[in-house]
Structures are given as structure tokens and as C-alpha cells.
Amino acid sequence: MILVKSKIKTDDNVLHIKLPEGFKNKTVEVIVKTENEIAKKLLIDTVKIDTAKWKFKREEIYGEENK
């Protein structure tokens, strides 16, 4: 599968997309979404993780235990 992604602002209701030569004489699927729709589907800023109680051993992370 080849994906061609283009970000285009339309002034009229016409969309023009130049496709690579490999797409010539092939059936293609076109999906059009607005930026707002994409942001809603990605659930931006909806997942919150409370890290206040997380504890780490600095020596294990940075390998300082063997010094």
C-alpha cells in the first residue's frame, strides 16, 4: 500500500491532487478529512496519567551503581 498525504486549503469546492506515475491506470481510494475531524479522532488532550506516585531508582536508570 502506498500512501500519498497532502495538506491543501481549498478556496473553492474543487480538489486537485497530482499522483505519482505508479498510480496511472489504477483504481485509487480517496479519503478527505478536515483537521478538526482528525484531531477529534486522535483524542488530543483527553488522556491524563497521574505520575505523582511513580518512583524510580536513579542508579538503575543511569547505571551509577557500578561506579
PyMOL commands that set and color helices and strands:
alter all, ss='L'
color gray80, all
select helices_A, chain A and resi 21-23+35-42+58-62+64-66
alter helices_A, ss='H'
color red, helices_A
deselect
rebuild
show_as cartoon
